[in-house]
């Protein structure tokens, strides 16, 4: 049941991305709310729900992107797994604005590099007629980082609300709470 709530949340955030923020572009960039949600799910140490969120978010973004299918799905799965691996095995992370900003910076860098490499590979295999250079990806990077950074905390609040709602829903469903 919780995966239906995750799916609904992803669809709503995608709707905000494509509907509201497409008319509020800054420097030709819109925020990636699905990226932010995937970052927060990757920080969870208890479960592996981030794989579902990363996969579904990547597939939805692939449907709406003009690039070769699979780039966003691969990028989301890789950076989500890297965040989860680093947070669980190497560092103890306190969630504050500094650590979230650093995670956002790293996630955007990894995602842009994977998208660029993926585009270059499918271009070299002659599956697409052209590709964007790394210079184009990096020229959009700082505006994208700033715009996503502005929405870092609101999506964190949504994530906290979603986790509390699912926890309360599953407890009530079991009949533990009267």
Backbone torsions as a table, in degrees:
resi	resn	phi	psi	omega
1	UNK	NA	-34.5	-178.2
2	UNK	-66.0	-28.8	179.2
3	UNK	-69.1	-28.3	173.2
4	UNK	-67.0	-39.2	176.3
5	UNK	-66.4	-39.7	176.8
6	UNK	-62.6	-44.3	179.6
7	UNK	-62.5	-43.0	178.2
8	UNK	-62.6	-42.1	178.9
9	UNK	-63.7	-41.2	178.5
10	UNK	-63.6	-41.6	179.3
11	UNK	-65.3	-41.5	178.4
12	UNK	-63.9	-45.0	179.2
13	UNK	-65.6	-36.9	175.6
14	UNK	-64.5	-38.2	176.1
15	UNK	-62.4	-41.0	175.3
16	UNK	-64.2	-41.7	178.8
17	UNK	-59.6	-50.4	-174.3
18	UNK	-81.8	-29.9	-176.6
19	UNK	-90.7	-67.7	-174.3
20	UNK	-70.9	-51.7	-172.0
21	UNK	-78.7	-14.1	175.6
22	UNK	-69.1	-24.3	175.4
23	UNK	-93.8	-3.9	178.2
24	UNK	-115.6	44.8	-177.9
25	UNK	-71.7	143.8	174.5
26	UNK	-122.0	115.3	-178.6
27	UNK	62.4	29.3	-178.9
28	UNK	78.5	8.8	-177.1
29	UNK	-114.1	147.0	171.2
30	UNK	-121.3	154.4	179.2
31	UNK	-70.9	156.6	177.8
32	UNK	-110.1	89.9	-177.2
33	UNK	-66.8	-28.8	178.2
34	UNK	-69.6	-33.5	174.7
35	UNK	-62.9	-45.1	179.8
36	UNK	-63.5	-43.1	178.4
37	UNK	-63.1	-40.3	179.0
38	UNK	-65.5	-36.9	176.3
39	UNK	-59.9	-46.0	-178.2
40	UNK	-66.5	-38.8	177.4
41	UNK	-67.1	-31.1	179.0
42	UNK	-69.4	-21.3	-179.6
43	UNK	-79.5	-13.8	179.6
44	UNK	-68.9	129.5	-177.5
45	UNK	-93.1	-18.0	-172.6
46	UNK	-79.1	-37.7	-169.7
47	UNK	-136.0	177.4	-179.0
48	UNK	-113.9	34.4	178.0
49	UNK	-66.0	-19.4	-179.2
50	UNK	-63.8	-27.5	176.6
51	UNK	-63.5	-42.8	177.9
52	UNK	-63.7	-48.0	-178.2
53	UNK	-63.8	-43.2	-179.9
54	UNK	-65.0	-43.8	-178.5
55	UNK	-64.9	-49.9	-177.5
56	UNK	-66.2	-41.2	178.0
57	UNK	-62.4	-43.8	178.3
58	UNK	-63.2	-41.4	179.2
59	UNK	-64.5	-43.9	178.4
60	UNK	-62.7	-42.5	178.3
61	UNK	-66.7	-33.3	176.0
62	UNK	-65.0	-36.1	177.9
63	UNK	-64.0	-32.9	-176.0
64	UNK	-99.5	1.0	178.9
65	UNK	-96.2	160.2	-179.6
66	UNK	-90.8	-6.7	-178.0
67	UNK	-80.7	-178.4	179.9
68	UNK	-68.0	138.1	-174.0
69	UNK	-64.0	136.5	176.1
70	UNK	109.9	-14.0	-176.1
71	UNK	-65.3	-49.3	-179.2
72	UNK	-68.1	-37.5	179.4
73	UNK	-62.3	-47.1	178.2
74	UNK	-62.4	-45.0	-179.1
75	UNK	-62.7	-44.5	-179.1
76	UNK	-65.2	-43.0	179.9
77	UNK	-64.8	-40.1	-178.7
78	UNK	-68.9	-50.2	-176.6
79	UNK	-70.5	-31.2	176.8
80	UNK	-66.5	-42.2	177.9
81	UNK	-65.6	-39.4	178.1
82	UNK	-63.5	-43.5	178.0
83	UNK	-62.2	-47.5	-179.1
84	UNK	-61.4	-41.8	179.7
85	UNK	-64.8	-46.1	-178.7
86	UNK	-66.6	-44.2	-177.4
87	UNK	-68.4	-36.5	-178.0
88	UNK	-81.8	-30.4	-171.8
89	UNK	-112.3	-23.8	-171.2
90	UNK	-116.2	-39.2	-176.4
91	UNK	-130.2	152.6	170.9
92	UNK	-97.4	119.4	-171.7
93	UNK	-109.7	122.8	171.4
94	UNK	-91.9	128.6	-176.6
95	UNK	-80.5	108.2	173.9
96	UNK	-144.4	-179.0	-173.6
97	UNK	-67.7	-29.2	179.5
98	UNK	-70.7	-47.4	-179.0
99	UNK	-68.9	-37.4	177.9
100	UNK	-67.3	-37.0	176.7
101	UNK	-64.6	-40.5	177.9
102	UNK	-66.1	-41.2	176.9
103	UNK	-64.5	-39.4	177.6
104	UNK	-64.1	-43.6	178.6
105	UNK	-60.8	-48.5	179.4
106	UNK	-64.3	-41.0	-180.0
107	UNK	-64.8	-42.3	178.2
108	UNK	-65.9	-39.2	177.3
109	UNK	-63.1	-48.4	-179.9
110	UNK	-62.7	-43.9	-178.8
111	UNK	-63.2	-45.9	179.6
112	UNK	-64.2	-39.5	178.2
113	UNK	-66.1	-41.4	178.7
114	UNK	-66.1	-42.2	178.2
115	UNK	-61.7	-40.6	179.9
116	UNK	-67.5	-47.4	-180.0
117	UNK	-63.0	-42.3	178.9
118	UNK	-61.7	-45.0	177.7
119	UNK	-62.9	-37.9	178.3
120	UNK	-67.8	-40.8	179.5
121	UNK	-64.2	-46.3	-179.3
122	UNK	-69.5	-26.3	173.8
123	UNK	-69.4	-43.8	179.7
124	UNK	-66.6	-27.2	176.5
125	UNK	-84.7	3.3	179.3
126	UNK	61.5	34.7	176.0
127	UNK	-91.8	-18.9	175.6
128	UNK	-133.2	152.3	-176.4
129	UNK	-77.3	-24.5	-178.4
130	UNK	-151.4	172.2	177.7
131	UNK	-146.5	164.0	177.2
132	UNK	-94.7	141.5	-179.1
133	UNK	-76.4	164.5	178.4
134	UNK	-63.6	-29.8	178.7
135	UNK	-61.8	-38.8	178.9
136	UNK	-67.5	-42.2	178.0
137	UNK	-62.5	-42.4	-176.5
138	UNK	-77.3	-23.7	177.1
139	UNK	-69.3	-26.1	178.8
140	UNK	-91.2	-6.5	-168.9
141	UNK	-65.4	-48.8	-173.0
142	UNK	-69.5	-35.8	175.3
143	UNK	-66.7	-42.2	178.3
144	UNK	-63.1	-42.3	178.6
145	UNK	-62.3	-46.0	-178.5
146	UNK	-64.0	-41.8	-178.8
147	UNK	-68.4	-41.4	176.7
148	UNK	-68.1	-35.7	-179.9
149	UNK	-63.3	-35.7	178.1
150	UNK	-63.3	-29.5	-177.7
151	UNK	-101.9	10.5	-178.7
152	UNK	-63.2	-48.2	-177.5
153	UNK	-72.6	-42.4	177.0
154	UNK	-60.0	-37.6	178.0
155	UNK	-71.8	-31.7	175.1
156	UNK	-63.5	-41.4	176.5
157	UNK	-63.2	-41.9	177.0
158	UNK	-62.1	-42.4	178.7
159	UNK	-61.3	-45.4	178.6
160	UNK	-62.4	-41.8	178.3
161	UNK	-64.2	-42.9	179.9
162	UNK	-62.8	-44.7	179.8
163	UNK	-64.5	-42.0	177.6
164	UNK	-64.6	-41.3	179.6
165	UNK	-62.7	-44.9	-179.7
166	UNK	-67.1	-40.7	177.7
167	UNK	-62.1	-45.7	178.7
168	UNK	-65.8	-37.5	-179.6
169	UNK	-65.7	-43.4	-178.8
170	UNK	-70.7	-34.0	177.7
171	UNK	-68.6	-44.4	179.3
172	UNK	-65.9	-34.8	-178.0
173	UNK	-67.7	-31.9	178.1
174	UNK	-77.2	-13.9	179.0
175	UNK	85.8	16.3	-179.3
176	UNK	-75.2	-38.8	-179.6
177	UNK	-91.7	131.3	-179.3
178	UNK	-93.4	NA	NA
